[in-house]
Amino acid sequence: MLELADRLAAAGCDDGHLGGHSDGIEVVFDREAASRDEAMRSAIEQIEGCGLVVKRIELDREVLAA
């Protein structure tokens, strides 16, 4: 898990928090970008650049309401 955290940080995911649970690995971001779509796209690219596969994206309801 520490090696993966280091790989993610090296890929630019230093604004993501890594966690593991029974469904797999989760990366929770608090990312600033010009748009929500740009923030998601850049996070996906960085995660997949580390050899992981993004299977699901969830947005915080509070963020959507803002």
Phi, psi and omega in degrees: 000321179294321178297318178295319177299320178294318179296318179296317179297319179295331180277357179105004181271041180283358175256012179249148179247123185268136177213152178240147177206184187297336179272353180134215182252144181234137174238119181255125184250150166230083191249136174264136178201172180296332179210164177298317181297320178295320178298316180293316182299315181292323177295316179299314180301317181292318179295312181291334175294343177267005179091007178266165177242126177277119182258336184205145175237131176237137178252141177293128181302326179295323179293320180294329182283339183283000000 
